[in-house]
Amino acid sequence: MAQSLMLLSIADLLGKQFFIPSYQRGYRWRPQHVNDLLEDLFSFAKKKKSIEEFYCLQPIVVKKSTWISETNEEVSGWEVVDGQQRLTTIRILMEYLIANHLRGATLKSEYKKEVYSIHYQTRMESEQFLQRIEENVGHDIDLYHMSRAYTAVRLWFEKQDIPRDARESMLRMLVYDKQTQQSEGVAQIIWYELNPMENPIDSFVRINLGKIPLTNAELIKALFLQKTNFGPDKNELARLRQLEIANEWDEIENALQQPLFWAFLNKYPSNRPCRIELLLDLLKEVAIEEDPQLVELIGTDDHATFRYFYQLLYKNKTYDDMKSIWGVVIGCFRQVQEWYNTPVWYHYVGFLVASNNEPLSRIYKAIVNEKLPSREAITNMLEQKIKSLFCTVRWALDPTNQDIFLDLTYSKDREKVRQLLLLFNIESIVEQCKNNSIILKFPFESYNGVSIGKGWDVEHIDSLTENELRTKDARKEWLENALIDLESIDESLLLKVRDFLDNEASKEQFENLFTAITKIAKEDRNDELVKDNIGNLALLDAGTNRAYGNALFTTKRRIIIEKDKAGVFIPVCTRNVFLKYYDLAGNTPSTWTSEDVKDYRNAIVKTLERFLPNKPQSITQHA
């Protein structure tokens, strides 16, 4: 646990002593890093802002320490575990401003403050160089980079319209604190003080190797668990209160580590070391939706969530206040836990997240902040959010049988088809839960995380076209599969196929074999318009899709069944398609006909009826 965590103005660092231990590398910021920092500081200084706003640098991680100076005196100060580059750059900036703006005067004489000192365990030249910086120094790698940084500072100020005004604005940002700030505002840092018992080298390795990054969650946990929140250090009640929150934090983190729980809240596979950060981000986003001006106070960078909780906790410093704020976090977790444990909510929230059309913060706000009166009202709200995704889908007339069907096609509506097929799979499970009291869960962890980097395809059930078999290997593979899956093939055709496979005959010969085999398989009936419609489309992961490509339906069916038996995730409705569950006429399981297309698309419409626009009673052929 951190002993101290707070926001400090750069002015609060003035006069402090910092120590850079030998395990850290030297100064390595490049001119571009320096320019970026100066641009950010100056942009903030010039902007119109409230008195509460500030510019915030990334965290500085420190530990109280003592060391022996070059004059053999003991010095008390702060060992820098992380943040050396930022501290050194700000020091270089201040040296430039003192030399070129105060022009001979000292910071102490003008502002009654001392520049902070940086002492290096093994690089004494760097310490001395910071006190009298020269440009164009190249004999030492550390001094070289410091010299370049100083030059970058000088050139940046010289490019400003009025360099003097720019120097004045920058200096005032750095030397004034929140109590004495001027119109430019103040620059602050996140000050993270390690526990005296913590090994600084271990912390340095952890932070800089990125194994456990210094995340918002880690910083916010330190805010909640600071000893000052709980009363006197030796108070047993304070210790128990602290332990209670620490245990609740771990309970939340452990629950979110469950793959099924995590995936329905989070579309993308994540390596977040602290998953509770999802809930902390969620509460911050809800607060911003209610008060957009909050962004001006907390910013939009990686540590905005930390600053949101910081301003909450430092405005409300009593234990009861802190406990109330922690109660909001606990309440958020209990709410999403209830979604997870309620089958309908689990599936509808998971769908909205997976389809990437509804931020989790808006779902949470609608359910919690708007105080929906009943569980039924919550379900209706989720259904309406889903229905709004499909309000523009079209209906069309099939001229051959006057059937009115859902007019969604692969060529024009691929993403909408993907969403609809995902909902079809999810709603089929929801109906089972409702009708049979069977608690099933669509595996969002498999859907969201399937073959990471491959994703999901909208696959043609009947995709058969010779034009897609462009290579010799593709044609050979197609024929080999056809021989496996066709129940009957006459001897003369069989001999021709084997001769082709043995001798790699011409493409023209393959076309003749392709035509003959598709006739035997009865797969030459569906035209391209039928194939392009949603009644001929299914949801499948890209890896399985590529495994069978442009194969016969009976080949696809075999491969799907094999993968399903092997434990590969096949969405339930995709599996049902290839097992011919929607075949009302009882056609042979080895073919996919226009009647199958019709039965399948009617099953989709029947299952999703309440999410779709009303089906018209009649429609003109032109429409």
PyMOL commands that set and color helices and strands:
alter all, ss='L'
color gray80, all
select helices_A, chain A and resi 10-13+31-46+84-102+107-111+124-131+141-158+163-175+200-209+216-225+227-229+236-256+259-265+277-290+294-298+304-315+319-341+343-354+360-369+375-390+414-436+444-449+466-468+472-485+491-503+507-520+528-532+534-536+542-548+553-565+572-578+594-607+609-611
alter helices_A, ss='H'
color red, helices_A
select strands_A, chain A and resi 4-9+17-20+55-68+74-82+117-120+187-193+395-398+403-406+456-460+537-541
alter strands_A, ss='S'
color yellow, strands_A
deselect
rebuild
show_as cartoon
